[in-house]
Amino acid sequence: MDTPREQTFDSYGEYRAALIDALENAQQTVIIFDPDLRETGLESPQGIEQLERLCSQSRRRDTLRILLHSTTWLQKDCPRLTRLLSHYAHCTSVRTADVGARGWSQPFLIADDRHLVTRFHQDLPRGKSSTDASGTLAHLATQFGTFWVNGETSAVGTPLGI
């Protein structure tokens, strides 16, 4: 078993690097909560490469779940990510958080229920990356599950079937 590790970061560049690192190690599932994905770097070539690798190797229907406050930035400024979500619609989904969850302000990514990358507040770059599957990770995963069930399914990445 891996020894728990924790590393803090103070810039958006370090945050994006920690997200890519977590994606590189993900084998089965990734859940993401973010207001709009603007600071994640998932639209970057490295982000798309890791998400595509994950989606192509995982056999789970819930490989990638993304919960957002708003999909506007994703729809307007993320053509690579939108294309990936469409191509892998069988194992990815995006939802918009309901009004009750809009006050939730701690963005995070959890990979394989064991690797957490989180910013402490959505307006600041400061946060941590951790491989300890207890405490904060379990709390955020539970909170995500609750908000996911109550969220509204988004059409982002959904094939039109025309």
ChimeraX commands (.cxc) that place a marker at each C-alpha (Angstrom):
marker #1 position 0.00,0.00,0.00 radius 0.5
marker #1 position 1.21,3.48,-0.83 radius 0.5
marker #1 position 2.37,5.74,1.94 radius 0.5
marker #1 position 0.02,8.74,2.25 radius 0.5
marker #1 position 1.56,11.89,0.78 radius 0.5
marker #1 position 0.47,15.50,0.89 radius 0.5
marker #1 position 1.85,18.45,-1.00 radius 0.5
marker #1 position 0.62,22.03,-0.88 radius 0.5
marker #1 position 0.61,24.55,-3.71 radius 0.5
marker #1 position 0.15,28.31,-3.95 radius 0.5
marker #1 position -0.26,29.08,-7.66 radius 0.5
marker #1 position -2.61,28.14,-10.47 radius 0.5
marker #1 position 0.34,26.64,-12.36 radius 0.5
marker #1 position 1.09,24.29,-9.47 radius 0.5
marker #1 position -2.62,23.48,-9.18 radius 0.5
marker #1 position -2.84,22.54,-12.87 radius 0.5
marker #1 position 0.34,20.44,-12.58 radius 0.5
marker #1 position -1.13,18.59,-9.57 radius 0.5
marker #1 position -4.35,17.90,-11.52 radius 0.5
marker #1 position -2.41,16.51,-14.49 radius 0.5
marker #1 position -0.34,14.35,-12.12 radius 0.5
marker #1 position -3.49,12.95,-10.53 radius 0.5
marker #1 position -4.94,12.23,-13.99 radius 0.5
marker #1 position -1.73,10.47,-15.06 radius 0.5
marker #1 position -2.16,8.08,-12.12 radius 0.5
marker #1 position -5.92,7.56,-12.51 radius 0.5
marker #1 position -6.95,4.10,-13.72 radius 0.5
marker #1 position -10.72,3.86,-13.22 radius 0.5
marker #1 position -12.63,6.97,-12.17 radius 0.5
marker #1 position -12.28,10.71,-11.82 radius 0.5
marker #1 position -14.79,13.05,-10.23 radius 0.5
marker #1 position -14.39,16.80,-10.55 radius 0.5
marker #1 position -16.18,19.66,-8.89 radius 0.5
marker #1 position -15.37,23.14,-10.11 radius 0.5
marker #1 position -17.34,26.33,-10.65 radius 0.5
marker #1 position -16.50,26.36,-14.39 radius 0.5
marker #1 position -13.18,24.48,-15.08 radius 0.5
marker #1 position -11.47,27.75,-16.07 radius 0.5
marker #1 position -8.37,27.23,-13.87 radius 0.5
marker #1 position -8.02,23.45,-14.21 radius 0.5
marker #1 position -5.99,23.20,-17.40 radius 0.5
marker #1 position -8.12,20.28,-18.60 radius 0.5
marker #1 position -8.46,21.93,-22.02 radius 0.5
marker #1 position -4.67,21.79,-22.44 radius 0.5
marker #1 position -3.13,19.11,-24.67 radius 0.5
marker #1 position -1.79,17.32,-21.56 radius 0.5
marker #1 position -5.18,17.40,-19.85 radius 0.5
marker #1 position -6.98,16.05,-22.91 radius 0.5
marker #1 position -4.31,13.38,-23.41 radius 0.5
marker #1 position -4.73,12.07,-19.85 radius 0.5
marker #1 position -8.53,12.20,-19.93 radius 0.5
marker #1 position -8.55,10.36,-23.25 radius 0.5
marker #1 position -6.20,7.70,-21.89 radius 0.5
marker #1 position -8.42,7.23,-18.86 radius 0.5
marker #1 position -11.66,7.07,-20.85 radius 0.5
marker #1 position -10.25,4.65,-23.43 radius 0.5
marker #1 position -8.92,2.18,-20.84 radius 0.5
marker #1 position -11.68,2.25,-18.21 radius 0.5
marker #1 position -14.71,0.01,-18.67 radius 0.5
marker #1 position -16.88,1.89,-16.18 radius 0.5
marker #1 position -19.93,3.98,-17.10 radius 0.5
marker #1 position -18.92,6.56,-14.48 radius 0.5
marker #1 position -15.31,6.99,-15.57 radius 0.5
marker #1 position -15.46,10.79,-15.64 radius 0.5
marker #1 position -18.07,12.84,-13.80 radius 0.5
marker #1 position -17.87,16.64,-13.77 radius 0.5
marker #1 position -20.09,18.83,-11.60 radius 0.5
marker #1 position -20.08,22.57,-12.34 radius 0.5
marker #1 position -21.84,25.70,-11.20 radius 0.5
marker #1 position -21.97,26.82,-14.84 radius 0.5
marker #1 position -21.18,25.17,-18.19 radius 0.5
marker #1 position -20.83,28.47,-20.10 radius 0.5
marker #1 position -17.02,28.51,-20.16 radius 0.5
marker #1 position -16.89,24.81,-21.06 radius 0.5
marker #1 position -19.30,25.32,-23.97 radius 0.5
marker #1 position -17.65,28.47,-25.32 radius 0.5
marker #1 position -13.93,27.97,-24.67 radius 0.5
marker #1 position -13.24,24.23,-24.48 radius 0.5
marker #1 position -13.57,22.65,-27.93 radius 0.5
marker #1 position -11.12,19.81,-27.16 radius 0.5
marker #1 position -12.82,18.88,-23.91 radius 0.5
marker #1 position -16.29,19.14,-25.46 radius 0.5
marker #1 position -15.17,16.87,-28.30 radius 0.5
marker #1 position -13.71,14.37,-25.82 radius 0.5
marker #1 position -16.92,14.37,-23.77 radius 0.5
marker #1 position -18.91,13.72,-26.94 radius 0.5
marker #1 position -16.62,10.92,-28.12 radius 0.5
marker #1 position -16.68,9.21,-24.72 radius 0.5
marker #1 position -20.32,10.01,-23.86 radius 0.5
marker #1 position -20.79,6.36,-22.84 radius 0.5
marker #1 position -18.50,6.84,-19.82 radius 0.5
marker #1 position -18.52,10.59,-19.12 radius 0.5
marker #1 position -21.12,13.01,-17.87 radius 0.5
marker #1 position -21.42,16.65,-16.88 radius 0.5
marker #1 position -23.98,18.07,-14.50 radius 0.5
marker #1 position -24.78,21.53,-13.25 radius 0.5
marker #1 position -25.10,21.88,-9.50 radius 0.5
marker #1 position -28.53,22.81,-8.22 radius 0.5
marker #1 position -29.14,26.16,-6.57 radius 0.5
marker #1 position -28.59,24.72,-3.08 radius 0.5
marker #1 position -25.06,23.61,-4.00 radius 0.5
marker #1 position -23.98,26.87,-5.61 radius 0.5
marker #1 position -22.52,28.06,-2.32 radius 0.5
marker #1 position -20.05,25.17,-2.36 radius 0.5
marker #1 position -16.72,26.84,-3.04 radius 0.5
marker #1 position -13.97,24.19,-2.73 radius 0.5
marker #1 position -12.98,22.89,-6.20 radius 0.5
marker #1 position -11.44,19.41,-6.31 radius 0.5
marker #1 position -10.59,16.34,-8.32 radius 0.5
marker #1 position -10.66,12.83,-6.87 radius 0.5
marker #1 position -9.01,10.05,-8.87 radius 0.5
marker #1 position -9.79,6.40,-8.11 radius 0.5
marker #1 position -11.14,7.25,-4.64 radius 0.5
marker #1 position -7.59,7.74,-3.39 radius 0.5
marker #1 position -5.94,10.81,-4.90 radius 0.5
marker #1 position -7.28,14.27,-4.04 radius 0.5
marker #1 position -6.35,17.62,-5.54 radius 0.5
marker #1 position -8.23,20.54,-4.04 radius 0.5
marker #1 position -8.12,24.29,-3.78 radius 0.5
marker #1 position -9.29,25.61,-0.44 radius 0.5
marker #1 position -11.52,28.24,-2.09 radius 0.5
marker #1 position -12.62,28.77,-5.68 radius 0.5
marker #1 position -11.29,32.35,-5.78 radius 0.5
marker #1 position -7.76,31.44,-4.66 radius 0.5
marker #1 position -5.04,29.17,-6.09 radius 0.5
marker #1 position -3.88,27.81,-2.72 radius 0.5
marker #1 position -4.58,24.13,-2.06 radius 0.5
marker #1 position -3.17,20.64,-1.65 radius 0.5
marker #1 position -2.66,17.33,-3.37 radius 0.5
marker #1 position -3.00,14.22,-1.25 radius 0.5
marker #1 position -3.03,10.44,-1.58 radius 0.5
marker #1 position -4.48,9.86,1.86 radius 0.5
marker #1 position -7.95,8.34,1.33 radius 0.5
marker #1 position -9.35,9.53,4.65 radius 0.5
marker #1 position -10.65,12.75,6.09 radius 0.5
marker #1 position -11.06,15.46,3.50 radius 0.5
marker #1 position -11.27,13.06,0.56 radius 0.5
marker #1 position -14.09,11.01,2.05 radius 0.5
marker #1 position -16.02,14.12,3.06 radius 0.5
marker #1 position -15.70,15.69,-0.41 radius 0.5
marker #1 position -16.64,12.45,-2.17 radius 0.5
marker #1 position -19.78,12.15,-0.04 radius 0.5
marker #1 position -20.68,15.79,-0.66 radius 0.5
marker #1 position -20.10,15.30,-4.39 radius 0.5
marker #1 position -22.41,12.28,-4.43 radius 0.5
marker #1 position -25.19,14.26,-2.79 radius 0.5
marker #1 position -24.83,17.23,-5.13 radius 0.5
marker #1 position -24.45,14.93,-8.16 radius 0.5
marker #1 position -27.80,13.26,-7.53 radius 0.5
marker #1 position -29.50,16.65,-7.22 radius 0.5
marker #1 position -27.66,18.23,-10.16 radius 0.5
marker #1 position -29.11,18.90,-13.58 radius 0.5
marker #1 position -27.82,16.82,-16.47 radius 0.5
marker #1 position -25.98,18.96,-19.01 radius 0.5
marker #1 position -26.11,18.52,-22.76 radius 0.5
marker #1 position -22.39,19.35,-23.05 radius 0.5
marker #1 position -20.71,16.52,-24.92 radius 0.5
marker #1 position -23.96,14.71,-25.59 radius 0.5
marker #1 position -24.16,13.50,-29.21 radius 0.5
marker #1 position -27.16,15.01,-30.97 radius 0.5
marker #1 position -27.99,11.94,-33.04 radius 0.5
marker #1 position -28.94,14.00,-36.08 radius 0.5
marker link #1:1,2 radius 0.2
marker link #1:2,3 radius 0.2
marker link #1:3,4 radius 0.2
marker link #1:4,5 radius 0.2
marker link #1:5,6 radius 0.2
marker link #1:6,7 radius 0.2
marker link #1:7,8 radius 0.2
marker link #1:8,9 radius 0.2
marker link #1:9,10 radius 0.2
marker link #1:10,11 radius 0.2
marker link #1:11,12 radius 0.2
marker link #1:12,13 radius 0.2
marker link #1:13,14 radius 0.2
marker link #1:14,15 radius 0.2
marker link #1:15,16 radius 0.2
marker link #1:16,17 radius 0.2
marker link #1:17,18 radius 0.2
marker link #1:18,19 radius 0.2
marker link #1:19,20 radius 0.2
marker link #1:20,21 radius 0.2
marker link #1:21,22 radius 0.2
marker link #1:22,23 radius 0.2
marker link #1:23,24 radius 0.2
marker link #1:24,25 radius 0.2
marker link #1:25,26 radius 0.2
marker link #1:26,27 radius 0.2
marker link #1:27,28 radius 0.2
marker link #1:28,29 radius 0.2
marker link #1:29,30 radius 0.2
marker link #1:30,31 radius 0.2
marker link #1:31,32 radius 0.2
marker link #1:32,33 radius 0.2
marker link #1:33,34 radius 0.2
marker link #1:34,35 radius 0.2
marker link #1:35,36 radius 0.2
marker link #1:36,37 radius 0.2
marker link #1:37,38 radius 0.2
marker link #1:38,39 radius 0.2
marker link #1:39,40 radius 0.2
marker link #1:40,41 radius 0.2
marker link #1:41,42 radius 0.2
marker link #1:42,43 radius 0.2
marker link #1:43,44 radius 0.2
marker link #1:44,45 radius 0.2
marker link #1:45,46 radius 0.2
marker link #1:46,47 radius 0.2
marker link #1:47,48 radius 0.2
marker link #1:48,49 radius 0.2
marker link #1:49,50 radius 0.2
marker link #1:50,51 radius 0.2
marker link #1:51,52 radius 0.2
marker link #1:52,53 radius 0.2
marker link #1:53,54 radius 0.2
marker link #1:54,55 radius 0.2
marker link #1:55,56 radius 0.2
marker link #1:56,57 radius 0.2
marker link #1:57,58 radius 0.2
marker link #1:58,59 radius 0.2
marker link #1:59,60 radius 0.2
marker link #1:60,61 radius 0.2
marker link #1:61,62 radius 0.2
marker link #1:62,63 radius 0.2
marker link #1:63,64 radius 0.2
marker link #1:64,65 radius 0.2
marker link #1:65,66 radius 0.2
marker link #1:66,67 radius 0.2
marker link #1:67,68 radius 0.2
marker link #1:68,69 radius 0.2
marker link #1:69,70 radius 0.2
marker link #1:70,71 radius 0.2
marker link #1:71,72 radius 0.2
marker link #1:72,73 radius 0.2
marker link #1:73,74 radius 0.2
marker link #1:74,75 radius 0.2
marker link #1:75,76 radius 0.2
marker link #1:76,77 radius 0.2
marker link #1:77,78 radius 0.2
marker link #1:78,79 radius 0.2
marker link #1:79,80 radius 0.2
marker link #1:80,81 radius 0.2
marker link #1:81,82 radius 0.2
marker link #1:82,83 radius 0.2
marker link #1:83,84 radius 0.2
marker link #1:84,85 radius 0.2
marker link #1:85,86 radius 0.2
marker link #1:86,87 radius 0.2
marker link #1:87,88 radius 0.2
marker link #1:88,89 radius 0.2
marker link #1:89,90 radius 0.2
marker link #1:90,91 radius 0.2
marker link #1:91,92 radius 0.2
marker link #1:92,93 radius 0.2
marker link #1:93,94 radius 0.2
marker link #1:94,95 radius 0.2
marker link #1:95,96 radius 0.2
marker link #1:96,97 radius 0.2
marker link #1:97,98 radius 0.2
marker link #1:98,99 radius 0.2
marker link #1:99,100 radius 0.2
marker link #1:100,101 radius 0.2
marker link #1:101,102 radius 0.2
marker link #1:102,103 radius 0.2
marker link #1:103,104 radius 0.2
marker link #1:104,105 radius 0.2
marker link #1:105,106 radius 0.2
marker link #1:106,107 radius 0.2
marker link #1:107,108 radius 0.2
marker link #1:108,109 radius 0.2
marker link #1:109,110 radius 0.2
marker link #1:110,111 radius 0.2
marker link #1:111,112 radius 0.2
marker link #1:112,113 radius 0.2
marker link #1:113,114 radius 0.2
marker link #1:114,115 radius 0.2
marker link #1:115,116 radius 0.2
marker link #1:116,117 radius 0.2
marker link #1:117,118 radius 0.2
marker link #1:118,119 radius 0.2
marker link #1:119,120 radius 0.2
marker link #1:120,121 radius 0.2
marker link #1:121,122 radius 0.2
marker link #1:122,123 radius 0.2
marker link #1:123,124 radius 0.2
marker link #1:124,125 radius 0.2
marker link #1:125,126 radius 0.2
marker link #1:126,127 radius 0.2
marker link #1:127,128 radius 0.2
marker link #1:128,129 radius 0.2
marker link #1:129,130 radius 0.2
marker link #1:130,131 radius 0.2
marker link #1:131,132 radius 0.2
marker link #1:132,133 radius 0.2
marker link #1:133,134 radius 0.2
marker link #1:134,135 radius 0.2
marker link #1:135,136 radius 0.2
marker link #1:136,137 radius 0.2
marker link #1:137,138 radius 0.2
marker link #1:138,139 radius 0.2
marker link #1:139,140 radius 0.2
marker link #1:140,141 radius 0.2
marker link #1:141,142 radius 0.2
marker link #1:142,143 radius 0.2
marker link #1:143,144 radius 0.2
marker link #1:144,145 radius 0.2
marker link #1:145,146 radius 0.2
marker link #1:146,147 radius 0.2
marker link #1:147,148 radius 0.2
marker link #1:148,149 radius 0.2
marker link #1:149,150 radius 0.2
marker link #1:150,151 radius 0.2
marker link #1:151,152 radius 0.2
marker link #1:152,153 radius 0.2
marker link #1:153,154 radius 0.2
marker link #1:154,155 radius 0.2
marker link #1:155,156 radius 0.2
marker link #1:156,157 radius 0.2
marker link #1:157,158 radius 0.2
marker link #1:158,159 radius 0.2
marker link #1:159,160 radius 0.2
marker link #1:160,161 radius 0.2
marker link #1:161,162 radius 0.2
view
